[in-house]
Amino acid sequence: IESARASVLPGLREKALNEIIDEKLKIQEGKRLTIVVTPAEVDKAFKEMAERNKTTEEKFMEQLKSQGIHPDTMKARTRAAMVWRDVIRRKFGNQISITDREIENFIQHSPTEGGTSKVEMQLHRITLAVPGKIDQAALARRLAEAERLRGRFGGCKTTQDLIKSVPDSKFESLANQAAAAVTEPTRSLLLNAKDGEMVPPTLASTGVELYAICGRKTVKVDEETRAKAQQELTMLEFEIMSRRHLRDLRTDAMIERR
């Protein structure tokens, strides 16, 4: 047990030291940008933390102490986090722009309860049949043939003409196709494609399939769901910029370890 503890302690010390360094860098950057977080704001945030844990502020402090965390230490970390939040917003807030397409894609890939936005697509599908008994050589030829057809694709008006001289092929026009009804990875390819684009071929039970997206519409838009999706995407962007900026500060800082 002692040897196991001894092997773990250096890692814990290193983690704690890195957290302290990060906090100091965050506070220092806040001072440079004249960002002020008052004790009253920290106390309010601390009280909200207790409420989220379904307890009173006093009991929350006791819980922290029982875990070996002094409340003042937690408040210092909370202040550093609040300062850093404002640093990132001030420096990078105007660089973040979430598009409607990104919101729609996020909703489609994040199943939620209730009325979510649903994307319906106008699709063209070409199916190149493959023999019932899987023949790797025949499959490879069909995939190569599909890639050639995709290379000749000149827009949705030309889709049906592509297969005029292709044996064992079928063209279908799929109107108002729900994105959820299309299997992966084709669904993601279509949602990320531009209208009038044909996505790479995929394998299906019926053969090799080629899809072209010829239009799309969003139905039953739930504004609350869209707002939540936009908020989550914005937070993800802020998190990326936060890690990048902290890494840059660490690179530029003169850090003396004792």
C-alpha positions in Angstrom: 0.0 0.0 0.0 2.8 2.4 0.9 4.6 1.8 -2.3 1.4 2.3 -4.3 0.8 5.6 -2.5 4.3 6.7 -3.1 4.0 6.1 -6.8 0.7 8.1 -7.0 1.8 11.1 -4.9 4.2 12.7 -7.4 1.4 12.7 -10.0 -1.0 14.3 -7.6 1.5 17.0 -6.6 2.2 17.8 -10.3 -1.5 18.1 -11.0 -2.0 20.4 -8.0 1.0 22.5 -9.0 -0.3 22.9 -12.6 -3.7 23.9 -11.3 -2.1 26.6 -9.1 0.0 27.9 -12.1 -3.0 28.0 -14.3 -5.0 30.0 -11.7 -2.2 32.5 -11.3 -1.9 32.9 -15.1 -5.6 33.5 -15.3 -5.7 36.1 -12.6 -2.6 37.8 -14.0 -4.2 38.0 -17.5 -7.4 39.4 -15.9 -5.4 42.1 -14.2 -3.7 42.9 -17.5 -7.1 43.4 -19.1 -8.4 45.3 -16.1 -11.1 42.7 -15.4 -12.5 42.9 -11.9 -14.6 40.2 -10.1 -15.8 41.5 -6.8 -16.0 39.4 -3.6 -19.8 39.8 -3.7 -19.9 38.2 -7.2 -17.7 35.3 -5.9 -20.0 34.8 -2.9 -23.0 34.8 -5.1 -21.4 32.2 -7.4 -20.5 30.1 -4.3 -24.1 30.3 -3.0 -25.3 29.1 -6.5 -22.9 26.2 -6.3 -24.4 25.1 -3.0 -28.0 25.4 -4.5 -27.0 23.3 -7.5 -25.8 20.7 -4.9 -29.2 21.0 -3.2 -27.8 22.2 0.1 -27.3 25.3 2.1 -24.1 27.4 1.9 -23.1 26.4 5.4 -23.6 22.7 4.7 -21.7 23.0 1.4 -18.7 24.5 3.3 -18.8 21.5 5.7 -18.9 19.1 2.8 -15.8 20.8 1.3 -14.0 20.6 4.6 -14.8 16.9 5.0 -13.1 16.4 1.6 -10.0 18.3 2.7 -10.9 21.4 0.7 -10.9 24.8 2.5 -13.8 27.0 1.4 -11.4 29.9 0.8 -9.5 27.7 -1.7 -12.7 26.9 -3.5 -13.6 30.6 -3.6 -10.2 31.5 -5.0 -10.7 28.9 -7.8 -14.1 30.2 -8.4 -12.8 33.8 -8.7 -10.1 32.6 -11.1 -12.7 30.8 -13.2 -14.9 33.9 -13.4 -12.0 36.2 -14.3 -10.9 33.7 -17.0 -14.5 33.5 -18.4 -14.5 37.3 -18.9 -11.0 37.2 -20.3 -12.0 34.7 -23.0 -15.3 36.6 -23.8 -13.4 39.9 -24.1 -10.6 38.5 -26.3 -12.5 36.1 -28.5 -16.2 36.8 -28.2 -16.4 38.6 -31.6 -14.6 35.8 -33.3 -17.3 33.2 -32.6 -20.1 32.9 -35.1 -22.4 29.9 -35.1 -24.2 29.3 -38.4 -27.8 27.9 -38.8 -26.3 24.9 -40.6 -24.1 24.2 -37.6 -27.1 24.5 -35.2 -29.2 22.1 -37.4 -26.4 19.6 -37.6 -25.9 19.7 -33.8 -29.6 19.2 -33.2 -29.8 16.3 -35.6 -26.8 14.5 -33.9 -28.0 15.3 -30.4 -31.3 13.4 -29.7 -33.4 15.4 -27.2 -36.9 15.0 -25.8 -39.8 17.0 -27.1 -40.1 18.9 -30.3 -36.7 19.3 -31.9 -35.9 20.8 -35.3 -36.1 18.2 -38.0 -34.2 18.5 -41.3 -36.0 17.1 -44.4 -33.9 16.6 -47.5 -34.7 16.3 -51.2 -32.4 13.5 -52.2 -31.3 11.6 -55.4 -30.1 8.1 -54.9 -28.2 5.9 -57.3 -27.9 2.2 -56.5 -25.3 0.0 -58.2 -26.4 -3.6 -57.6 -23.8 -6.0 -56.3 -24.1 -9.8 -56.7 -25.7 -11.7 -53.8 -22.6 -13.6 -53.1 -20.0 -11.0 -52.0 -17.2 -10.9 -54.5 -14.4 -8.5 -53.4 -13.2 -7.9 -56.9 -16.8 -7.2 -58.1 -17.4 -4.9 -55.1 -14.2 -3.0 -55.8 -15.2 -2.5 -59.5 -18.6 -1.2 -58.4 -17.0 1.2 -55.9 -14.7 2.5 -58.6 -17.6 2.8 -61.0 -19.5 4.8 -58.4 -16.5 7.2 -57.9 -16.4 7.7 -61.7 -20.1 8.6 -61.7 -19.6 11.0 -58.8 -16.7 12.7 -60.8 -19.1 13.2 -63.7 -21.9 14.6 -61.5 -22.9 18.1 -62.6 -25.8 18.9 -60.4 -29.2 17.4 -59.5 -30.6 18.0 -63.0 -28.0 15.5 -64.4 -28.3 12.7 -61.8 -30.7 10.4 -63.7 -28.6 10.8 -66.9 -25.5 9.4 -65.2 -26.7 5.8 -65.2 -28.2 5.6 -68.7 -25.4 3.3 -69.9 -24.7 1.6 -66.5 -26.0 -2.0 -66.1 -27.8 -3.1 -62.9 -28.3 0.5 -61.7 -31.3 2.3 -60.3 -32.2 6.0 -59.9 -34.6 7.2 -57.2 -35.8 10.7 -56.2 -36.6 10.9 -52.5 -38.7 13.9 -51.5 -39.0 15.2 -48.0 -36.6 12.6 -46.6 -36.1 12.9 -42.9 -32.4 13.0 -42.0 -33.1 10.6 -39.1 -34.2 8.0 -41.7 -30.8 7.9 -43.4 -28.3 5.6 -41.8 -24.8 6.6 -40.9 -22.3 7.5 -42.2 -24.4 8.8 -45.1 -26.5 11.0 -42.8 -23.5 12.9 -41.6 -22.1 13.2 -45.1 -25.4 14.7 -46.4 -25.9 17.0 -43.4 -22.4 18.5 -43.9 -22.7 18.7 -47.7 -23.8 21.7 -49.7 -27.0 21.6 -51.7 -26.3 20.3 -55.2 -23.4 18.1 -54.0 -23.0 14.3 -54.3 -21.4 12.6 -51.4 -18.9 9.7 -51.5 -20.4 6.2 -52.2 -21.3 4.0 -49.3 -22.2 0.3 -49.0 -25.7 -0.9 -48.3 -27.5 -4.2 -48.3 -28.8 -3.5 -51.9 -25.4 -2.5 -53.3 -23.2 0.6 -53.6 -25.2 3.8 -53.0 -24.6 7.3 -54.2 -26.6 10.2 -52.7 -26.9 13.7 -54.0 -28.6 16.4 -51.8 -30.8 18.6 -53.9 -32.4 20.8 -51.2 -33.4 20.8 -47.6 -35.8 22.5 -45.2 -36.1 22.7 -41.4 -39.6 21.9 -40.1 -41.1 22.4 -36.6 -38.4 24.7 -35.4 -38.3 24.8 -31.6 -36.7 28.1 -30.7 -35.8 27.0 -27.2 -34.0 23.9 -28.6 -32.2 26.0 -31.2 -31.1 28.5 -28.5 -29.8 25.7 -26.3 -27.9 24.2 -29.2 -26.4 27.6 -30.1 -25.3 28.1 -26.5 -23.7 24.6 -26.3 -21.8 25.2 -29.6 -20.7 28.6 -28.3 -19.4 27.1 -25.1 -17.5 24.5 -27.1 -15.9 27.2 -29.1 -15.0 29.2 -26.0 -13.5 26.0 -24.4 -11.3 25.5 -27.5 -10.1 29.1 -27.4 -9.7 29.0 -23.6 -7.3 26.0 -23.8 -5.4 27.5 -26.6 -4.9 30.9 -24.9 -3.9 29.3 -21.6 -1.4 27.2 -23.5 0.0 30.3 -25.1 0.3 32.1 -21.7 2.1 29.1 -20.3 4.5 29.2 -23.2 5.3 32.9 -22.8 5.4 32.9 -19.0 8.6 32.6 -16.9 7.5 29.7 -14.6 9.9 28.9 -11.7 9.2 25.6 -10.0 10.6 25.1 -6.5 
